[in-house]
Amino acid sequence: MFWYQQPPRNGLKLIVSSSTWSHNSYEDGYSEAKFEVNREYTDYTLMTIKNVTPKDEATYFCAAS
């Protein structure tokens, strides 16, 4: 599962990739302290954005492969 952020008037940025068999892998500039991903089941994932500020304004996407 992949989580992306698309700020206004910008391209997609990968935040984190997660799988059921390994730890979440965060891209530079992103961390679990801000973007918490919970994937207890293979068909369900939840990303929580903590301490939201105006800088977090974006469209967020998830993708699975």
N, CA, C, O and CB atoms as a CASP TS submission, in Angstrom:
PFRMAT TS
TARGET T0000
AUTHOR 0000-0000-0000
METHOD Language model
MODEL 1
PARENT N/A
ATOM      1  N   MET     1       0.855  -1.167   0.000  1.00  0.00           N
ATOM      2  CA  MET     1       0.000   0.000   0.000  1.00  0.00           C
ATOM      3  C   MET     1       0.898   1.227   0.000  1.00  0.00           C
ATOM      4  O   MET     1       1.891   1.280   0.726  1.00  0.00           O
ATOM      5  CB  MET     1      -0.971   0.000   1.222  1.00  0.00           C
ATOM      6  N   PHE     2       0.545   2.212  -0.818  1.00  0.00           N
ATOM      7  CA  PHE     2       1.328   3.437  -0.936  1.00  0.00           C
ATOM      8  C   PHE     2       0.426   4.625  -0.620  1.00  0.00           C
ATOM      9  O   PHE     2      -0.724   4.670  -1.056  1.00  0.00           O
ATOM     10  CB  PHE     2       1.952   3.574  -2.360  1.00  0.00           C
ATOM     11  N   TRP     3       0.943   5.577   0.131  1.00  0.00           N
ATOM     12  CA  TRP     3       0.213   6.803   0.451  1.00  0.00           C
ATOM     13  C   TRP     3       0.939   7.980  -0.169  1.00  0.00           C
ATOM     14  O   TRP     3       2.152   8.127  -0.015  1.00  0.00           O
ATOM     15  CB  TRP     3       0.068   6.992   1.988  1.00  0.00           C
ATOM     16  N   TYR     4       0.183   8.825  -0.877  1.00  0.00           N
ATOM     17  CA  TYR     4       0.732   9.984  -1.578  1.00  0.00           C
ATOM     18  C   TYR     4       0.066  11.265  -1.090  1.00  0.00           C
ATOM     19  O   TYR     4      -1.076  11.263  -0.629  1.00  0.00           O
ATOM     20  CB  TYR     4       0.550   9.833  -3.100  1.00  0.00           C
ATOM     21  N   GLN     5       0.814  12.357  -1.206  1.00  0.00           N
ATOM     22  CA  GLN     5       0.317  13.687  -0.898  1.00  0.00           C
ATOM     23  C   GLN     5       0.450  14.528  -2.166  1.00  0.00           C
ATOM     24  O   GLN     5       1.485  14.506  -2.831  1.00  0.00           O
ATOM     25  CB  GLN     5       1.095  14.332   0.308  1.00  0.00           C
ATOM     26  N   GLN     6      -0.618  15.272  -2.492  1.00  0.00           N
ATOM     27  CA  GLN     6      -0.549  16.204  -3.621  1.00  0.00           C
ATOM     28  C   GLN     6      -0.957  17.590  -3.132  1.00  0.00           C
ATOM     29  O   GLN     6      -2.146  17.905  -3.078  1.00  0.00           O
ATOM     30  CB  GLN     6      -1.465  15.736  -4.805  1.00  0.00           C
ATOM     31  N   PRO     7       0.027  18.420  -2.776  1.00  0.00           N
ATOM     32  CA  PRO     7      -0.275  19.791  -2.358  1.00  0.00           C
ATOM     33  C   PRO     7      -0.905  20.570  -3.516  1.00  0.00           C
ATOM     34  O   PRO     7      -0.742  20.196  -4.678  1.00  0.00           O
ATOM     35  CB  PRO     7       1.009  20.506  -1.861  1.00  0.00           C
ATOM     36  N   PRO     8      -1.617  21.640  -3.204  1.00  0.00           N
ATOM     37  CA  PRO     8      -2.229  22.439  -4.272  1.00  0.00           C
ATOM     38  C   PRO     8      -1.201  22.866  -5.328  1.00  0.00           C
ATOM     39  O   PRO     8      -0.113  23.340  -5.000  1.00  0.00           O
ATOM     40  CB  PRO     8      -2.906  23.679  -3.676  1.00  0.00           C
ATOM     41  N   ARG     9      -1.564  22.688  -6.580  1.00  0.00           N
ATOM     42  CA  ARG     9      -0.740  23.098  -7.725  1.00  0.00           C
ATOM     43  C   ARG     9       0.638  22.427  -7.754  1.00  0.00           C
ATOM     44  O   ARG     9       1.602  23.002  -8.260  1.00  0.00           O
ATOM     45  CB  ARG     9      -0.562  24.599  -7.709  1.00  0.00           C
ATOM     46  N   ASN    10       0.724  21.215  -7.213  1.00  0.00           N
ATOM     47  CA  ASN    10       1.982  20.456  -7.225  1.00  0.00           C
ATOM     48  C   ASN    10       1.721  19.015  -7.624  1.00  0.00           C
ATOM     49  O   ASN    10       0.574  18.575  -7.705  1.00  0.00           O
ATOM     50  CB  ASN    10       2.671  20.510  -5.844  1.00  0.00           C
ATOM     51  N   GLY    11       2.803  18.288  -7.873  1.00  0.00           N
ATOM     52  CA  GLY    11       2.698  16.887  -8.234  1.00  0.00           C
ATOM     53  C   GLY    11       2.583  15.992  -7.010  1.00  0.00           C
ATOM     54  O   GLY    11       2.660  16.453  -5.871  1.00  0.00           O
ATOM     55  N   LEU    12       2.397  14.712  -7.269  1.00  0.00           N
ATOM     56  CA  LEU    12       2.295  13.727  -6.193  1.00  0.00           C
ATOM     57  C   LEU    12       3.638  13.518  -5.519  1.00  0.00           C
ATOM     58  O   LEU    12       4.683  13.497  -6.168  1.00  0.00           O
ATOM     59  CB  LEU    12       1.767  12.399  -6.730  1.00  0.00           C
ATOM     60  N   LYS    13       3.590  13.364  -4.196  1.00  0.00           N
ATOM     61  CA  LYS    13       4.786  13.041  -3.420  1.00  0.00           C
ATOM     62  C   LYS    13       4.477  11.783  -2.615  1.00  0.00           C
ATOM     63  O   LYS    13       3.466  11.725  -1.915  1.00  0.00           O
ATOM     64  CB  LYS    13       5.215  14.238  -2.480  1.00  0.00           C
ATOM     65  N   LEU    14       5.338  10.786  -2.711  1.00  0.00           N
ATOM     66  CA  LEU    14       5.159   9.571  -1.926  1.00  0.00           C
ATOM     67  C   LEU    14       5.481   9.873  -0.466  1.00  0.00           C
ATOM     68  O   LEU    14       6.537  10.421  -0.151  1.00  0.00           O
ATOM     69  CB  LEU    14       6.055   8.417  -2.466  1.00  0.00           C
ATOM     70  N   ILE    15       4.552   9.507   0.422  1.00  0.00           N
ATOM     71  CA  ILE    15       4.762   9.685   1.854  1.00  0.00           C
ATOM     72  C   ILE    15       5.364   8.434   2.459  1.00  0.00           C
ATOM     73  O   ILE    15       6.407   8.475   3.110  1.00  0.00           O
ATOM     74  CB  ILE    15       3.448  10.035   2.556  1.00  0.00           C
ATOM     75  N   VAL    16       4.676   7.304   2.227  1.00  0.00           N
ATOM     76  CA  VAL    16       5.051   6.060   2.895  1.00  0.00           C
ATOM     77  C   VAL    16       4.549   4.870   2.097  1.00  0.00           C
ATOM     78  O   VAL    16       3.512   4.944   1.436  1.00  0.00           O
ATOM     79  CB  VAL    16       4.494   6.018   4.331  1.00  0.00           C
ATOM     80  N   SER    17       5.280   3.793   2.163  1.00  0.00           N
ATOM     81  CA  SER    17       4.799   2.518   1.632  1.00  0.00           C
ATOM     82  C   SER    17       4.719   1.546   2.796  1.00  0.00           C
ATOM     83  O   SER    17       5.561   1.555   3.693  1.00  0.00           O
ATOM     84  CB  SER    17       5.735   1.969   0.490  1.00  0.00           C
ATOM     85  N   SER    18       3.700   0.715   2.765  1.00  0.00           N
ATOM     86  CA  SER    18       3.533  -0.241   3.860  1.00  0.00           C
ATOM     87  C   SER    18       3.149  -1.594   3.299  1.00  0.00           C
ATOM     88  O   SER    18       2.558  -1.704   2.224  1.00  0.00           O
ATOM     89  CB  SER    18       2.471   0.248   4.868  1.00  0.00           C
ATOM     90  N   SER    19       3.496  -2.610   4.049  1.00  0.00           N
ATOM     91  CA  SER    19       3.116  -3.970   3.682  1.00  0.00           C
ATOM     92  C   SER    19       2.833  -4.742   4.957  1.00  0.00           C
ATOM     93  O   SER    19       3.205  -4.319   6.052  1.00  0.00           O
ATOM     94  CB  SER    19       4.229  -4.668   2.836  1.00  0.00           C
ATOM     95  N   THR    20       2.181  -5.864   4.804  1.00  0.00           N
ATOM     96  CA  THR    20       1.860  -6.678   5.975  1.00  0.00           C
ATOM     97  C   THR    20       3.075  -7.434   6.490  1.00  0.00           C
ATOM     98  O   THR    20       3.050  -7.932   7.615  1.00  0.00           O
ATOM     99  CB  THR    20       0.749  -7.657   5.643  1.00  0.00           C
ATOM    100  N   TRP    21       4.147  -7.534   5.691  1.00  0.00           N
ATOM    101  CA  TRP    21       5.305  -8.341   6.092  1.00  0.00           C
ATOM    102  C   TRP    21       6.539  -7.519   6.465  1.00  0.00           C
ATOM    103  O   TRP    21       7.573  -8.093   6.808  1.00  0.00           O
ATOM    104  CB  TRP    21       5.662  -9.281   4.984  1.00  0.00           C
ATOM    105  N   SER    22       6.453  -6.179   6.403  1.00  0.00           N
ATOM    106  CA  SER    22       7.626  -5.384   6.793  1.00  0.00           C
ATOM    107  C   SER    22       7.177  -4.066   7.410  1.00  0.00           C
ATOM    108  O   SER    22       5.997  -3.719   7.366  1.00  0.00           O
ATOM    109  CB  SER    22       8.550  -5.122   5.573  1.00  0.00           C
ATOM    110  N   HIS    23       8.113  -3.348   7.975  1.00  0.00           N
ATOM    111  CA  HIS    23       7.827  -2.063   8.593  1.00  0.00           C
ATOM    112  C   HIS    23       7.481  -1.024   7.533  1.00  0.00           C
ATOM    113  O   HIS    23       7.856  -1.162   6.369  1.00  0.00           O
ATOM    114  CB  HIS    23       9.020  -1.593   9.431  1.00  0.00           C
ATOM    115  N   ASN    24       6.768   0.006   7.942  1.00  0.00           N
ATOM    116  CA  ASN    24       6.464   1.105   7.035  1.00  0.00           C
ATOM    117  C   ASN    24       7.758   1.787   6.616  1.00  0.00           C
ATOM    118  O   ASN    24       8.674   1.955   7.421  1.00  0.00           O
ATOM    119  CB  ASN    24       5.498   2.119   7.696  1.00  0.00           C
ATOM    120  N   SER    25       7.821   2.173   5.360  1.00  0.00           N
ATOM    121  CA  SER    25       9.013   2.826   4.825  1.00  0.00           C
ATOM    122  C   SER    25       8.654   4.259   4.438  1.00  0.00           C
ATOM    123  O   SER    25       7.932   4.480   3.465  1.00  0.00           O
ATOM    124  CB  SER    25       9.586   2.042   3.597  1.00  0.00           C
ATOM    125  N   TYR    26       9.159   5.234   5.202  1.00  0.00           N
ATOM    126  CA  TYR    26       8.842   6.645   4.985  1.00  0.00           C
ATOM    127  C   TYR    26       9.878   7.298   4.090  1.00  0.00           C
ATOM    128  O   TYR    26      11.071   7.011   4.179  1.00  0.00           O
ATOM    129  CB  TYR    26       8.754   7.391   6.318  1.00  0.00           C
ATOM    130  N   GLU    27       9.399   8.177   3.230  1.00  0.00           N
ATOM    131  CA  GLU    27      10.289   8.949   2.370  1.00  0.00           C
ATOM    132  C   GLU    27      10.906  10.097   3.175  1.00  0.00           C
ATOM    133  O   GLU    27      10.394  10.472   4.229  1.00  0.00           O
ATOM    134  CB  GLU    27       9.525   9.492   1.129  1.00  0.00           C
ATOM    135  N   ASP    28      12.007  10.647   2.666  1.00  0.00           N
ATOM    136  CA  ASP    28      12.662  11.783   3.329  1.00  0.00           C
ATOM    137  C   ASP    28      11.664  12.923   3.521  1.00  0.00           C
ATOM    138  O   ASP    28      10.908  13.252   2.607  1.00  0.00           O
ATOM    139  CB  ASP    28      13.888  12.272   2.507  1.00  0.00           C
ATOM    140  N   GLY    29      11.666  13.514   4.693  1.00  0.00           N
ATOM    141  CA  GLY    29      10.777  14.614   4.990  1.00  0.00           C
ATOM    142  C   GLY    29       9.454  14.201   5.609  1.00  0.00           C
ATOM    143  O   GLY    29       8.667  15.055   6.017  1.00  0.00           O
ATOM    144  N   TYR    30       9.199  12.901   5.683  1.00  0.00           N
ATOM    145  CA  TYR    30       7.969  12.381   6.272  1.00  0.00           C
ATOM    146  C   TYR    30       8.327  11.405   7.390  1.00  0.00           C
ATOM    147  O   TYR    30       9.364  10.745   7.336  1.00  0.00           O
ATOM    148  CB  TYR    30       7.080  11.690   5.194  1.00  0.00           C
ATOM    149  N   SER    31       7.460  11.318   8.408  1.00  0.00           N
ATOM    150  CA  SER    31       7.757  10.417   9.520  1.00  0.00           C
ATOM    151  C   SER    31       6.463   9.892  10.137  1.00  0.00           C
ATOM    152  O   SER    31       5.380  10.440   9.934  1.00  0.00           O
ATOM    153  CB  SER    31       8.609  11.134  10.588  1.00  0.00           C
ATOM    154  N   GLU    32       6.618   8.821  10.891  1.00  0.00           N
ATOM    155  CA  GLU    32       5.482   8.237  11.594  1.00  0.00           C
ATOM    156  C   GLU    32       4.943   9.186  12.660  1.00  0.00           C
ATOM    157  O   GLU    32       3.770   9.103  13.025  1.00  0.00           O
ATOM    158  CB  GLU    32       5.879   6.907  12.227  1.00  0.00           C
ATOM    159  N   ALA    33       5.788  10.086  13.164  1.00  0.00           N
ATOM    160  CA  ALA    33       5.339  11.053  14.161  1.00  0.00           C
ATOM    161  C   ALA    33       4.245  11.953  13.591  1.00  0.00           C
ATOM    162  O   ALA    33       3.398  12.441  14.340  1.00  0.00           O
ATOM    163  CB  ALA    33       6.520  11.901  14.654  1.00  0.00           C
ATOM    164  N   LYS    34       4.250  12.176  12.297  1.00  0.00           N
ATOM    165  CA  LYS    34       3.258  13.031  11.639  1.00  0.00           C
ATOM    166  C   LYS    34       2.207  12.210  10.887  1.00  0.00           C
ATOM    167  O   LYS    34       1.014  12.498  10.975  1.00  0.00           O
ATOM    168  CB  LYS    34       3.952  13.992  10.674  1.00  0.00           C
ATOM    169  N   PHE    35       2.651  11.190  10.151  1.00  0.00           N
ATOM    170  CA  PHE    35       1.772  10.372   9.313  1.00  0.00           C
ATOM    171  C   PHE    35       1.794   8.929   9.826  1.00  0.00           C
ATOM    172  O   PHE    35       2.668   8.139   9.467  1.00  0.00           O
ATOM    173  CB  PHE    35       2.210  10.437   7.810  1.00  0.00           C
ATOM    174  N   GLU    36       0.834   8.611  10.656  1.00  0.00           N
ATOM    175  CA  GLU    36       0.779   7.276  11.253  1.00  0.00           C
ATOM    176  C   GLU    36      -0.044   6.347  10.364  1.00  0.00           C
ATOM    177  O   GLU    36      -1.189   6.651  10.030  1.00  0.00           O
ATOM    178  CB  GLU    36       0.178   7.335  12.684  1.00  0.00           C
ATOM    179  N   VAL    37       0.544   5.220   9.987  1.00  0.00           N
ATOM    180  CA  VAL    37      -0.149   4.244   9.149  1.00  0.00           C
ATOM    181  C   VAL    37      -0.432   2.988   9.969  1.00  0.00           C
ATOM    182  O   VAL    37       0.454   2.414  10.601  1.00  0.00           O
ATOM    183  CB  VAL    37       0.690   3.899   7.885  1.00  0.00           C
ATOM    184  N   ASN    38      -1.688   2.591   9.935  1.00  0.00           N
ATOM    185  CA  ASN    38      -2.115   1.386  10.648  1.00  0.00           C
ATOM    186  C   ASN    38      -2.645   0.397   9.615  1.00  0.00           C
ATOM    187  O   ASN    38      -3.632   0.666   8.931  1.00  0.00           O
ATOM    188  CB  ASN    38      -3.208   1.714  11.735  1.00  0.00           C
ATOM    189  N   ARG    39      -1.979  -0.745   9.512  1.00  0.00           N
ATOM    190  CA  ARG    39      -2.409  -1.773   8.554  1.00  0.00           C
ATOM    191  C   ARG    39      -2.499  -3.113   9.268  1.00  0.00           C
ATOM    192  O   ARG    39      -1.593  -3.942   9.178  1.00  0.00           O
ATOM    193  CB  ARG    39      -1.431  -1.862   7.343  1.00  0.00           C
ATOM    194  N   GLU    40      -3.592  -3.309   9.970  1.00  0.00           N
ATOM    195  CA  GLU    40      -3.790  -4.561  10.692  1.00  0.00           C
ATOM    196  C   GLU    40      -4.222  -5.685   9.766  1.00  0.00           C
ATOM    197  O   GLU    40      -3.951  -6.854  10.043  1.00  0.00           O
ATOM    198  CB  GLU    40      -4.817  -4.375  11.789  1.00  0.00           C
ATOM    199  N   TYR    41      -4.885  -5.348   8.678  1.00  0.00           N
ATOM    200  CA  TYR    41      -5.418  -6.348   7.759  1.00  0.00           C
ATOM    201  C   TYR    41      -4.884  -6.086   6.360  1.00  0.00           C
ATOM    202  O   TYR    41      -4.520  -4.955   6.038  1.00  0.00           O
ATOM    203  CB  TYR    41      -6.965  -6.338   7.764  1.00  0.00           C
ATOM    204  N   THR    42      -4.834  -7.119   5.526  1.00  0.00           N
ATOM    205  CA  THR    42      -4.281  -6.952   4.184  1.00  0.00           C
ATOM    206  C   THR    42      -5.163  -6.086   3.295  1.00  0.00           C
ATOM    207  O   THR    42      -4.670  -5.494   2.334  1.00  0.00           O
ATOM    208  CB  THR    42      -4.080  -8.302   3.538  1.00  0.00           C
ATOM    209  N   ASP    43      -6.457  -5.999   3.593  1.00  0.00           N
ATOM    210  CA  ASP    43      -7.362  -5.245   2.729  1.00  0.00           C
ATOM    211  C   ASP    43      -7.838  -3.927   3.344  1.00  0.00           C
ATOM    212  O   ASP    43      -8.801  -3.333   2.858  1.00  0.00           O
ATOM    213  CB  ASP    43      -8.553  -6.095   2.393  1.00  0.00           C
ATOM    214  N   TYR    44      -7.184  -3.469   4.393  1.00  0.00           N
ATOM    215  CA  TYR    44      -7.622  -2.246   5.063  1.00  0.00           C
ATOM    216  C   TYR    44      -6.416  -1.515   5.637  1.00  0.00           C
ATOM    217  O   TYR    44      -5.628  -2.095   6.384  1.00  0.00           O
ATOM    218  CB  TYR    44      -8.648  -2.563   6.179  1.00  0.00           C
ATOM    219  N   THR    45      -6.277  -0.249   5.288  1.00  0.00           N
ATOM    220  CA  THR    45      -5.189   0.574   5.818  1.00  0.00           C
ATOM    221  C   THR    45      -5.736   1.950   6.176  1.00  0.00           C
ATOM    222  O   THR    45      -6.580   2.496   5.466  1.00  0.00           O
ATOM    223  CB  THR    45      -4.023   0.695   4.790  1.00  0.00           C
ATOM    224  N   LEU    46      -5.256   2.498   7.269  1.00  0.00           N
ATOM    225  CA  LEU    46      -5.675   3.810   7.725  1.00  0.00           C
ATOM    226  C   LEU    46      -4.437   4.668   7.942  1.00  0.00           C
ATOM    227  O   LEU    46      -3.499   4.248   8.619  1.00  0.00           O
ATOM    228  CB  LEU    46      -6.520   3.710   9.023  1.00  0.00           C
ATOM    229  N   MET    47      -4.430   5.879   7.365  1.00  0.00           N
ATOM    230  CA  MET    47      -3.365   6.826   7.641  1.00  0.00           C
ATOM    231  C   MET    47      -3.969   7.991   8.426  1.00  0.00           C
ATOM    232  O   MET    47      -4.969   8.578   8.014  1.00  0.00           O
ATOM    233  CB  MET    47      -2.680   7.319   6.318  1.00  0.00           C
ATOM    234  N   THR    48      -3.356   8.311   9.544  1.00  0.00           N
ATOM    235  CA  THR    48      -3.791   9.423  10.378  1.00  0.00           C
ATOM    236  C   THR    48      -2.740  10.520  10.322  1.00  0.00           C
ATOM    237  O   THR    48      -1.555  10.265  10.534  1.00  0.00           O
ATOM    238  CB  THR    48      -4.035   8.965  11.841  1.00  0.00           C
ATOM    239  N   ILE    49      -3.177  11.742  10.035  1.00  0.00           N
ATOM    240  CA  ILE    49      -2.272  12.889  10.026  1.00  0.00           C
ATOM    241  C   ILE    49      -2.408  13.563  11.382  1.00  0.00           C
ATOM    242  O   ILE    49      -3.489  14.021  11.751  1.00  0.00           O
ATOM    243  CB  ILE    49      -2.593  13.890   8.842  1.00  0.00           C
ATOM    244  N   LYS    50      -1.321  13.619  12.112  1.00  0.00           N
ATOM    245  CA  LYS    50      -1.339  14.161  13.474  1.00  0.00           C
ATOM    246  C   LYS    50      -1.024  15.654  13.481  1.00  0.00           C
ATOM    247  O   LYS    50      -0.268  16.144  12.643  1.00  0.00           O
ATOM    248  CB  LYS    50      -0.338  13.412  14.359  1.00  0.00           C
ATOM    249  N   ASN    51      -1.611  16.369  14.434  1.00  0.00           N
ATOM    250  CA  ASN    51      -1.339  17.801  14.626  1.00  0.00           C
ATOM    251  C   ASN    51      -1.414  18.560  13.307  1.00  0.00           C
ATOM    252  O   ASN    51      -0.444  19.191  12.887  1.00  0.00           O
ATOM    253  CB  ASN    51       0.042  18.003  15.266  1.00  0.00           C
ATOM    254  N   VAL    52      -2.571  18.494  12.659  1.00  0.00           N
ATOM    255  CA  VAL    52      -2.770  19.098  11.342  1.00  0.00           C
ATOM    256  C   VAL    52      -2.591  20.613  11.407  1.00  0.00           C
ATOM    257  O   VAL    52      -3.086  21.279  12.317  1.00  0.00           O
ATOM    258  CB  VAL    52      -4.166  18.753  10.797  1.00  0.00           C
ATOM    259  N   THR    53      -1.875  21.132  10.425  1.00  0.00           N
ATOM    260  CA  THR    53      -1.663  22.576  10.279  1.00  0.00           C
ATOM    261  C   THR    53      -2.021  22.965   8.844  1.00  0.00           C
ATOM    262  O   THR    53      -2.232  22.088   8.006  1.00  0.00           O
ATOM    263  CB  THR    53      -0.176  22.978  10.624  1.00  0.00           C
ATOM    264  N   PRO    54      -2.091  24.256   8.549  1.00  0.00           N
ATOM    265  CA  PRO    54      -2.371  24.679   7.163  1.00  0.00           C
ATOM    266  C   PRO    54      -1.368  24.124   6.145  1.00  0.00           C
ATOM    267  O   PRO    54      -1.712  23.962   4.974  1.00  0.00           O
ATOM    268  CB  PRO    54      -2.374  26.196   7.082  1.00  0.00           C
ATOM    269  N   LYS    55      -0.146  23.833   6.568  1.00  0.00           N
ATOM    270  CA  LYS    55       0.863  23.264   5.657  1.00  0.00           C
ATOM    271  C   LYS    55       0.459  21.879   5.139  1.00  0.00           C
ATOM    272  O   LYS    55       0.960  21.429   4.109  1.00  0.00           O
ATOM    273  CB  LYS    55       2.219  23.172   6.367  1.00  0.00           C
ATOM    274  N   ASP    56      -0.441  21.210   5.853  1.00  0.00           N
ATOM    275  CA  ASP    56      -0.865  19.861   5.470  1.00  0.00           C
ATOM    276  C   ASP    56      -1.975  19.870   4.426  1.00  0.00           C
ATOM    277  O   ASP    56      -2.444  18.811   4.010  1.00  0.00           O
ATOM    278  CB  ASP    56      -1.327  19.100   6.692  1.00  0.00           C
ATOM    279  N   GLU    57      -2.400  21.063   4.000  1.00  0.00           N
ATOM    280  CA  GLU    57      -3.453  21.133   2.991  1.00  0.00           C
ATOM    281  C   GLU    57      -2.986  20.435   1.728  1.00  0.00           C
ATOM    282  O   GLU    57      -1.972  20.806   1.138  1.00  0.00           O
ATOM    283  CB  GLU    57      -3.841  22.600   2.692  1.00  0.00           C
ATOM    284  N   ALA    58      -3.737  19.419   1.316  1.00  0.00           N
ATOM    285  CA  ALA    58      -3.372  18.621   0.141  1.00  0.00           C
ATOM    286  C   ALA    58      -4.490  17.618  -0.121  1.00  0.00           C
ATOM    287  O   ALA    58      -5.391  17.427   0.696  1.00  0.00           O
ATOM    288  CB  ALA    58      -1.997  17.888   0.349  1.00  0.00           C
ATOM    289  N   THR    59      -4.402  16.995  -1.271  1.00  0.00           N
ATOM    290  CA  THR    59      -5.222  15.831  -1.542  1.00  0.00           C
ATOM    291  C   THR    59      -4.342  14.625  -1.273  1.00  0.00           C
ATOM    292  O   THR    59      -3.188  14.586  -1.699  1.00  0.00           O
ATOM    293  CB  THR    59      -5.792  15.833  -3.014  1.00  0.00           C
ATOM    294  N   TYR    60      -4.880  13.644  -0.571  1.00  0.00           N
ATOM    295  CA  TYR    60      -4.120  12.446  -0.207  1.00  0.00           C
ATOM    296  C   TYR    60      -4.709  11.254  -0.943  1.00  0.00           C
ATOM    297  O   TYR    60      -5.926  11.103  -1.039  1.00  0.00           O
ATOM    298  CB  TYR    60      -4.137  12.208   1.337  1.00  0.00           C
ATOM    299  N   PHE    61      -3.824  10.411  -1.460  1.00  0.00           N
ATOM    300  CA  PHE    61      -4.229   9.239  -2.223  1.00  0.00           C
ATOM    301  C   PHE    61      -3.590   7.994  -1.648  1.00  0.00           C
ATOM    302  O   PHE    61      -2.486   8.043  -1.105  1.00  0.00           O
ATOM    303  CB  PHE    61      -3.858   9.394  -3.698  1.00  0.00           C
ATOM    304  N   CYS    62      -4.278   6.896  -1.766  1.00  0.00           N
ATOM    305  CA  CYS    62      -3.645   5.604  -1.476  1.00  0.00           C
ATOM    306  C   CYS    62      -3.719   4.760  -2.738  1.00  0.00           C
ATOM    307  O   CYS    62      -4.623   4.916  -3.558  1.00  0.00           O
ATOM    308  CB  CYS    62      -4.339   4.873  -0.263  1.00  0.00           C
ATOM    309  N   ALA    63      -2.764   3.878  -2.875  1.00  0.00           N
ATOM    310  CA  ALA    63      -2.709   2.982  -4.020  1.00  0.00           C
ATOM    311  C   ALA    63      -2.211   1.625  -3.532  1.00  0.00           C
ATOM    312  O   ALA    63      -1.382   1.536  -2.626  1.00  0.00           O
ATOM    313  CB  ALA    63      -1.786   3.553  -5.150  1.00  0.00           C
ATOM    314  N   ALA    64      -2.728   0.590  -4.144  1.00  0.00           N
ATOM    315  CA  ALA    64      -2.310  -0.765  -3.768  1.00  0.00           C
ATOM    316  C   ALA    64      -1.789  -1.492  -5.004  1.00  0.00           C
ATOM    317  O   ALA    64      -2.212  -1.235  -6.131  1.00  0.00           O
ATOM    318  CB  ALA    64      -3.490  -1.557  -3.120  1.00  0.00           C
ATOM    319  N   SER    65      -0.870  -2.394  -4.756  1.00  0.00           N
ATOM    320  CA  SER    65      -0.373  -3.220  -5.861  1.00  0.00           C
ATOM    321  C   SER    65      -0.251  -4.652  -5.407  1.00  0.00           C
ATOM    322  O   SER    65       0.151  -5.515  -6.187  1.00  0.00           O
ATOM    323  CB  SER    65       0.985  -2.705  -6.378  1.00  0.00           C
TER
END
